[in-house]
Amino acid sequence: MKIRQIELTDAERKALDHGYKHGKTASYRKRCHIILLKSDGRIAKDIAQITDTNIQSVYNWLNRYDAEGIQGLQTKAGQGRPRILD
């Protein structure tokens, strides 16, 4: 079984660490944490347990990070429930 590795530059690690500690939303902080844990060599099963999510979500965020970088971890406009009141 091949374990997927993520190599981060110092700038990427610093940006993800800042997002993990100071991110605007809990979901963004969790996504940054997932990428940081994976870059430390942890397996998806362990990351899923640590972040209280499922393994497929871990892989989905890893793929999105690979494709779009740290900007891909943000929740995109139009996602989630629409506002009830303006």
C-alpha positions, 0 to 999 in steps of 0.5 A: 500500500502506497502512502500519499505524501504531501511536501510543503514549502516553509511558506505553505506550512506557515500559511496553513498553520496560520489558517489552522490557528486563526482561520475565520471558520471552524471548517477552514481551520479543520481543513488546514489541520488535515493538510498539516497532519498529512504533511507530517506523514500521518495516514488518512484513517488517523487524520479522520479520527483526530479531526472527527471526520471520515476518510473520504473527506480527508481525501477530498480535501487533499485532492482539492488542496493539490488542485487549488492550493490553500485557496481551495480549502475555503468554502466557495460561494453558493455552498451551504444553506441560503440565508433565511433573512437579509 
